[in-house]
């Protein structure tokens, strides 16, 4: 019979989780799973010339969390392993991010581990997920109505994150720790029924084990089979996407509607989902309802549009369908004068130059060209539309809301966040490609003229 370390090593080989001389950060909570992972890696350290470090995130929830952190520190000291730790108020983060305690804790943990990896150059982040954790994840995803991606469960490897214990059950780890007389910390919150995964662990999985005592292993095989099928589907999605692609940029992808409609329904969904993922869509990908809305746009009138989720919009235009990613929360950009100012995550840029008023015969402007009295321009920067923004249009006395201007010009909602605004002294001087503000116009007494062009598609 293979030992536990041999089984973990086999998983490492089968899924290419580590290489010789790798530096590995072990996510170390002090619980039985992560403790076993740390000790098992310690046994493999010499064979693979590994550099092991451990990191612990104190969630600031339980009164005994400080003693858990100290336990982890002492364990690493005894194994001569470098130890990192940080305390974060997870309940406060959950409220701030509008997430559950579980989700906020998970996100903060991975963010912390990734920051450490970037700072110190750790090649891998190893977590102690077991086949039991995978079973809980699949059941949880199934209850939420997830697609195949959710049923594929926890991946053995995702980027730098590796999970060498996914083919081992928790009960086996507990037995191994007991046989080796290795202590570990006990998180009492895992015994509570307040969390969904705990209810799955305590109430649902035992019922499945009555049907099949080896349920966790059986579900692991099921999710691996699904993951294998997903690889083939992913290949098909990429192929269908590339065949239908007309053009793409950082935040816009245009597909040939005729080719898209030529696919069967499943392949159409895969193609739209591929666009969704290329825009950074997270979670289980494109939902069933979002796909149905997308198909309604494809079958509807030109100009129809809808939101698919996560800031991604779809619009029909003649024989094409375009998908856009609305980028929110972008920082202001300082305008280079003279010179080029590039807009991050866009193919557009500004070209600015200063000209003498006496040298200009005709003050030509257009949708993508604007001229200003340089003397009135201060602290110039580029930003994007915010609710409540106003402008005093050229030739008008009163100010107008940009939202009203966009409505009058029939500019779609999802395009409004993509229109750059030129700001001078805190005021909007130009809705690029749309209109100038009266306050910054060239006057008879103007000496220097600032000419700005909006370039790119």
C-alpha positions as CSV (number, residue, x, y, z in Angstrom):
1,X,0.0,0.0,0.0
2,X,1.3,3.5,-0.9
3,X,2.2,5.8,1.9
4,X,0.5,9.2,2.1
5,X,3.6,11.0,1.0
6,X,3.9,8.6,-2.0
7,X,0.3,9.3,-3.0
8,X,0.8,13.1,-2.7
9,X,4.0,12.7,-4.8
10,X,2.0,10.8,-7.5
11,X,-0.6,13.6,-7.7
12,X,2.3,16.1,-8.0
13,X,3.8,14.1,-10.9
14,X,0.4,13.3,-12.6
15,X,-0.6,17.0,-12.7
16,X,2.8,18.6,-13.0
17,X,2.3,20.6,-9.8
18,X,6.0,21.4,-9.0
19,X,9.4,21.3,-10.5
20,X,12.8,20.8,-8.8
21,X,14.2,23.8,-7.0
22,X,10.7,25.4,-6.8
23,X,10.0,27.8,-3.9
24,X,6.7,26.9,-2.4
25,X,4.5,29.0,-0.2
26,X,2.2,26.7,1.9
27,X,-1.1,28.2,3.0
28,X,-1.0,27.3,6.7
29,X,-4.0,27.8,8.8
30,X,-2.8,25.3,11.5
31,X,-5.7,23.0,10.9
32,X,-5.2,19.3,10.1
33,X,-5.2,19.6,6.3
34,X,-2.7,22.4,6.0
35,X,-0.6,20.9,8.9
36,X,-0.4,17.6,7.0
37,X,0.4,19.4,3.8
38,X,3.3,21.2,5.4
39,X,4.8,18.1,7.0
40,X,4.4,16.0,3.8
41,X,6.1,18.7,1.8
42,X,8.9,18.8,4.4
43,X,9.4,15.1,3.7
44,X,9.8,15.8,-0.1
45,X,11.9,18.9,0.4
46,X,15.3,17.3,0.0
47,X,14.3,15.0,-2.9
48,X,13.0,18.0,-5.0
49,X,15.4,20.6,-3.6
50,X,12.4,22.7,-2.5
51,X,12.5,26.0,-0.6
52,X,9.5,25.9,1.7
53,X,7.8,28.9,3.4
54,X,4.5,29.1,5.1
55,X,1.9,31.9,5.4
56,X,-1.0,32.4,7.9
57,X,-3.8,34.9,7.6
58,X,-5.6,35.7,10.9
59,X,-9.2,36.5,10.1
60,X,-9.8,38.4,13.3
61,X,-13.1,36.5,13.9
62,X,-12.4,34.0,16.7
63,X,-11.0,34.8,20.1
64,X,-8.5,31.9,19.8
65,X,-7.1,33.1,16.5
66,X,-4.0,34.6,18.1
67,X,-3.1,31.3,19.7
68,X,-3.6,29.6,16.2
69,X,-1.2,32.1,14.7
70,X,1.3,31.4,17.5
71,X,0.9,27.6,17.0
72,X,1.7,28.1,13.3
73,X,4.7,30.2,14.1
74,X,6.1,27.6,16.5
75,X,5.4,24.7,14.1
76,X,7.4,26.5,11.4
77,X,10.2,27.3,13.8
78,X,10.5,23.6,14.7
79,X,10.6,22.7,11.0
80,X,13.0,25.5,10.3
81,X,10.6,27.0,7.7
82,X,10.2,30.7,7.1
83,X,6.9,32.0,8.4
84,X,4.7,35.0,7.2
85,X,1.6,36.1,9.0
86,X,-1.0,38.9,8.8
87,X,-4.2,39.8,10.6
88,X,-7.2,41.2,8.7
89,X,-10.6,42.1,9.9
90,X,-12.6,39.8,7.6
91,X,-16.1,40.8,8.9
92,X,-15.2,44.4,8.0
93,X,-13.9,43.4,4.6
94,X,-17.0,41.3,4.0
95,X,-19.2,44.4,4.7
96,X,-17.0,46.7,2.5
97,X,-16.9,44.3,-0.4
98,X,-20.6,43.2,0.0
99,X,-19.6,39.5,0.3
100,X,-20.3,36.7,2.7
101,X,-17.8,36.1,5.5
102,X,-16.7,32.9,3.7
103,X,-16.1,34.7,0.3
104,X,-14.3,37.7,1.8
105,X,-12.0,35.4,3.8
106,X,-11.2,33.3,0.8
107,X,-10.5,36.4,-1.4
108,X,-8.3,38.0,1.3
109,X,-6.4,34.8,1.8
110,X,-5.5,34.4,-1.9
111,X,-4.8,38.2,-2.2
112,X,-2.3,37.9,0.7
113,X,-0.6,34.8,-0.6
114,X,-0.3,36.3,-4.1
115,X,1.2,39.5,-2.7
116,X,3.8,37.5,-0.8
117,X,4.6,35.4,-3.9
118,X,5.1,38.6,-6.0
119,X,7.2,40.2,-3.4
120,X,9.5,37.3,-2.6
121,X,9.3,35.4,-5.9
122,X,7.6,32.2,-4.6
123,X,6.8,29.9,-7.6
124,X,3.9,28.0,-6.2
125,X,1.1,28.6,-3.6
126,X,0.1,25.2,-2.1
127,X,-3.3,24.8,-0.3
128,X,-4.5,21.8,1.7
129,X,-7.8,21.1,-0.2
130,X,-8.8,17.5,0.1
131,X,-11.2,15.3,-1.8
132,X,-13.8,16.2,0.9
133,X,-13.4,19.9,0.0
134,X,-13.9,19.0,-3.6
135,X,-17.1,17.1,-2.8
136,X,-18.4,20.1,-0.8
137,X,-17.6,22.5,-3.6
138,X,-19.4,20.3,-6.3
139,X,-22.5,19.9,-4.1
140,X,-22.5,23.7,-3.3
141,X,-22.2,24.6,-7.0
142,X,-24.9,22.0,-8.0
143,X,-27.3,23.6,-5.5
144,X,-26.6,27.0,-7.1
145,X,-27.4,25.7,-10.5
146,X,-23.8,25.9,-11.8
147,X,-22.8,24.7,-15.2
148,X,-20.1,22.2,-16.1
149,X,-17.3,24.5,-14.8
150,X,-18.9,24.4,-11.4
151,X,-19.3,20.6,-11.5
152,X,-15.6,20.2,-12.4
153,X,-14.9,21.1,-8.8
154,X,-11.6,22.4,-7.5
155,X,-8.7,22.3,-10.0
156,X,-5.5,20.6,-9.1
157,X,-3.6,23.6,-10.6
158,X,-4.7,27.1,-11.4
159,X,-1.9,29.5,-12.3
160,X,0.6,29.4,-9.4
161,X,-1.9,27.7,-7.0
162,X,-1.5,24.0,-6.5
163,X,-3.5,21.4,-4.5
164,X,-1.5,18.2,-3.9
165,X,-4.0,16.7,-1.5
166,X,-7.1,16.6,-3.7
167,X,-6.9,12.8,-4.1
168,X,-6.7,12.2,-0.4
169,X,-9.6,12.2,2.1
170,X,-9.5,14.2,5.3
171,X,-10.0,11.1,7.4
172,X,-6.8,9.7,6.0
173,X,-4.9,12.9,6.9
174,X,-6.3,12.8,10.5
175,X,-5.2,9.2,10.8
176,X,-1.7,10.0,9.5
177,X,-1.3,13.0,11.9
178,X,-2.4,10.8,14.8
179,X,0.0,8.0,13.9
180,X,2.9,10.6,13.6
181,X,1.8,12.3,16.8
182,X,1.7,15.6,15.0
183,X,-0.4,18.3,16.7
184,X,-2.7,20.7,14.9
185,X,-5.2,23.5,15.7
186,X,-8.9,23.0,15.6
187,X,-11.1,25.8,14.1
188,X,-14.4,25.6,16.0
189,X,-16.2,27.6,13.3
190,X,-15.9,24.5,11.2
191,X,-18.3,22.8,13.6
192,X,-20.9,25.6,13.3
193,X,-24.0,25.3,11.1
194,X,-23.9,29.0,10.2
195,X,-21.9,28.4,7.0
196,X,-23.3,26.7,3.9
197,X,-20.2,24.5,3.5
198,X,-20.4,23.3,7.1
199,X,-24.1,22.3,6.6
200,X,-23.0,20.4,3.5
201,X,-20.2,18.7,5.4
202,X,-22.3,17.8,8.5
203,X,-25.7,17.1,7.0
204,X,-25.6,16.3,3.3
205,X,-22.4,14.4,2.6
206,X,-23.1,11.8,5.4
207,X,-26.3,10.9,3.5
208,X,-24.4,10.3,0.3
209,X,-21.9,8.2,2.2
210,X,-24.8,5.9,3.3
211,X,-25.3,5.2,-0.4
212,X,-21.6,4.9,-1.1
213,X,-19.0,4.9,1.7
214,X,-16.4,6.0,-0.9
215,X,-18.5,9.0,-2.0
216,X,-15.7,11.6,-1.8
217,X,-13.4,9.6,-4.1
218,X,-16.3,8.8,-6.5
219,X,-17.2,12.5,-6.7
220,X,-13.6,13.4,-7.3
221,X,-13.5,11.0,-10.3
222,X,-16.8,12.6,-11.5
223,X,-15.4,16.1,-11.4
224,X,-12.1,15.1,-13.1
225,X,-14.2,13.6,-16.0
226,X,-16.1,16.8,-16.3
227,X,-12.8,18.8,-16.2
228,X,-11.5,16.6,-19.1
229,X,-14.7,17.2,-21.1
230,X,-14.3,21.0,-20.4
231,X,-10.8,20.9,-22.0
232,X,-12.3,19.6,-25.3
233,X,-15.2,22.1,-25.1
234,X,-12.7,24.9,-24.5
235,X,-10.8,23.9,-27.6
236,X,-14.1,23.9,-29.6
237,X,-15.0,27.4,-28.1
238,X,-11.7,28.9,-29.2
239,X,-12.0,27.5,-32.7
240,X,-15.6,28.8,-33.1
241,X,-14.7,32.1,-31.7
242,X,-11.7,32.6,-34.0
243,X,-13.8,31.6,-37.0
244,X,-16.5,34.1,-36.2
245,X,-14.2,36.9,-35.1
246,X,-14.3,40.2,-37.1
247,X,-12.1,42.4,-34.9
248,X,-11.1,42.7,-31.3
249,X,-9.6,45.2,-28.9
250,X,-9.0,45.5,-25.2
251,X,-12.7,46.2,-24.4
252,X,-14.6,45.4,-27.6
253,X,-15.0,42.2,-29.7
254,X,-17.0,42.0,-32.9
255,X,-18.4,38.7,-34.2
256,X,-19.9,37.8,-37.6
257,X,-23.5,37.2,-36.9
258,X,-24.1,35.0,-39.9
259,X,-21.3,32.6,-38.7
260,X,-22.5,32.7,-35.2
261,X,-26.1,31.8,-36.2
262,X,-24.6,29.0,-38.3
263,X,-23.5,27.2,-35.1
264,X,-25.8,25.0,-33.1
265,X,-27.1,26.4,-29.8
266,X,-24.5,24.8,-27.6
267,X,-21.6,26.1,-29.8
268,X,-23.2,29.6,-29.9
269,X,-23.2,29.6,-26.1
270,X,-19.6,28.4,-26.0
271,X,-18.6,31.2,-28.4
272,X,-20.3,33.9,-26.4
273,X,-18.9,32.4,-23.2
274,X,-15.4,32.6,-24.8
275,X,-15.8,36.3,-25.3
276,X,-17.1,36.6,-21.7
277,X,-13.9,34.9,-20.4
278,X,-11.6,37.0,-22.6
279,X,-13.0,40.1,-21.0
280,X,-12.2,38.7,-17.6
281,X,-15.6,37.3,-16.6
282,X,-15.3,35.4,-13.4
283,X,-17.2,32.7,-11.6
284,X,-19.0,30.0,-13.5
285,X,-18.9,32.1,-16.7
286,X,-21.9,33.0,-18.8
287,X,-25.2,32.2,-17.0
288,X,-28.1,30.5,-18.8
289,X,-30.3,33.6,-18.5
290,X,-27.5,35.8,-19.8
291,X,-27.0,33.5,-22.8
292,X,-30.8,33.6,-23.5
293,X,-30.7,37.4,-23.5
294,X,-27.7,37.4,-25.8
295,X,-29.5,35.1,-28.3
296,X,-32.5,37.5,-28.1
297,X,-30.3,40.3,-29.2
298,X,-28.9,38.2,-32.1
299,X,-32.4,37.4,-33.3
300,X,-33.8,40.9,-32.7
301,X,-33.5,44.3,-34.4
302,X,-30.3,46.1,-35.2
303,X,-29.4,48.4,-32.4
304,X,-30.8,46.2,-29.7
305,X,-28.5,45.7,-26.7
306,X,-28.5,44.0,-23.2
307,X,-26.2,43.6,-20.2
308,X,-24.8,40.1,-19.8
309,X,-23.3,40.7,-16.3
310,X,-20.0,41.8,-14.9
311,X,-20.0,45.0,-17.0
312,X,-20.2,43.1,-20.3
313,X,-22.8,44.3,-22.9
314,X,-23.9,42.9,-26.3
315,X,-25.3,44.8,-29.2
316,X,-26.5,43.9,-32.6
317,X,-25.5,46.0,-35.6
318,X,-26.5,44.9,-39.1
319,X,-24.8,41.6,-39.8
320,X,-22.5,41.8,-36.7
321,X,-22.8,41.5,-33.0
322,X,-20.4,43.4,-30.7
323,X,-19.6,42.7,-27.1
324,X,-18.1,45.4,-24.9
325,X,-16.5,45.4,-21.5
326,X,-17.3,48.6,-19.5
327,X,-14.3,49.5,-17.4
328,X,-15.2,51.3,-14.2
329,X,-13.1,52.9,-11.5
330,X,-10.3,54.1,-13.9
331,X,-7.9,56.6,-12.6
332,X,-7.5,60.1,-14.0
333,X,-4.8,60.5,-16.6
334,X,-2.5,63.6,-16.9
335,X,-2.6,65.2,-20.3
336,X,0.8,65.5,-22.0
337,X,1.2,69.0,-23.6
338,X,2.6,68.9,-26.2
339,X,2.6,65.2,-27.0
340,X,0.7,62.0,-27.0
341,X,-1.5,60.8,-24.1
342,X,-2.5,57.1,-24.3
343,X,-5.6,55.8,-22.6
344,X,-5.1,52.6,-20.7
345,X,-7.1,49.6,-21.9
346,X,-8.1,51.4,-25.0
347,X,-6.9,51.9,-28.6
348,X,-7.6,55.6,-28.3
349,X,-5.1,58.4,-27.6
350,X,-4.9,62.2,-27.5
351,X,-2.5,64.3,-29.5
352,X,-2.0,67.8,-28.1
353,X,-0.1,70.8,-29.4
354,X,0.1,74.6,-28.7
355,X,-0.2,77.0,-31.6
356,X,0.1,80.7,-31.9
357,X,-3.3,82.3,-32.6
358,X,-1.7,84.6,-35.2
359,X,-0.4,81.6,-37.2
360,X,-3.8,79.9,-37.6
361,X,-5.8,81.1,-40.6
362,X,-8.9,79.0,-39.9
363,X,-9.9,77.6,-36.5
364,X,-11.1,74.2,-37.8
365,X,-12.7,71.8,-35.4
366,X,-14.6,68.6,-35.8
367,X,-16.0,65.7,-33.7
368,X,-12.4,64.5,-32.9
369,X,-10.6,67.8,-32.9
370,X,-11.1,70.6,-30.4
371,X,-9.3,74.0,-29.8
372,X,-9.1,75.9,-26.6
373,X,-7.8,79.2,-25.2
374,X,-4.6,78.0,-23.6
375,X,-4.6,80.8,-21.0
376,X,-7.8,79.4,-19.5
377,X,-6.6,75.8,-19.3
378,X,-5.2,74.6,-16.0
379,X,-4.5,71.2,-14.3
380,X,-5.6,69.3,-17.4
381,X,-6.3,65.6,-17.2
382,X,-8.5,62.9,-18.8
383,X,-11.2,61.0,-16.9
384,X,-14.5,59.3,-17.7
385,X,-18.1,60.0,-17.0
386,X,-19.6,60.1,-13.5
387,X,-23.2,60.5,-12.5
388,X,-24.0,64.2,-12.1
389,X,-21.4,65.5,-14.5
390,X,-22.3,68.7,-16.2
391,X,-21.1,70.8,-19.1
392,X,-22.0,74.2,-20.5
393,X,-22.1,73.5,-24.2
394,X,-20.5,75.9,-26.7
395,X,-22.8,78.8,-27.4
396,X,-25.2,78.1,-24.5
397,X,-25.6,79.9,-21.2
398,X,-26.9,77.1,-19.0
399,X,-25.2,73.8,-18.0
400,X,-26.5,70.4,-19.0
401,X,-26.1,67.0,-17.5
402,X,-23.9,64.7,-19.5
403,X,-26.5,62.0,-19.2
404,X,-29.0,64.3,-21.0
405,X,-26.5,65.1,-23.7
406,X,-25.8,61.4,-24.2
407,X,-29.5,60.7,-24.4
408,X,-30.0,63.4,-27.0
409,X,-27.1,62.1,-29.1
410,X,-28.5,58.5,-28.8
411,X,-25.3,57.3,-27.2
412,X,-25.9,53.8,-25.7
413,X,-25.5,53.4,-22.0
414,X,-22.7,51.0,-22.3
415,X,-20.7,53.4,-24.5
416,X,-20.9,56.3,-22.2
417,X,-18.2,55.0,-19.8
418,X,-15.8,54.7,-22.8
419,X,-16.0,58.4,-23.9
420,X,-13.0,60.3,-22.5
421,X,-13.5,63.7,-20.9
422,X,-11.0,66.5,-20.9
423,X,-10.9,68.2,-17.5
424,X,-9.5,71.7,-16.9
425,X,-9.4,73.1,-13.4
426,X,-12.0,70.6,-12.3
427,X,-14.5,71.5,-15.0
428,X,-15.4,69.5,-18.2
429,X,-13.8,71.3,-21.2
430,X,-14.6,68.6,-23.8
431,X,-16.7,65.5,-24.2
432,X,-14.2,64.0,-26.7
433,X,-15.9,63.3,-30.0
434,X,-19.2,64.9,-28.8
435,X,-19.0,68.6,-27.7
436,X,-16.8,71.4,-26.3
437,X,-17.6,73.6,-23.3
438,X,-18.2,77.3,-23.9
439,X,-16.0,78.4,-20.9
440,X,-12.8,77.3,-22.7
441,X,-13.4,78.5,-26.2
442,X,-11.0,80.5,-28.3
443,X,-11.7,84.2,-28.0
444,X,-10.6,87.3,-30.1
445,X,-8.0,88.1,-27.5
446,X,-6.6,84.5,-27.3
447,X,-2.8,84.4,-27.9
448,X,-2.1,80.7,-27.6
449,X,-4.4,78.0,-28.9
450,X,-4.4,74.4,-27.5
451,X,-5.4,71.9,-30.2
452,X,-6.2,68.4,-29.2
453,X,-7.1,65.5,-31.4
454,X,-8.8,62.2,-30.3
455,X,-7.1,59.5,-32.4
456,X,-7.7,55.7,-32.7
457,X,-10.7,53.6,-33.3
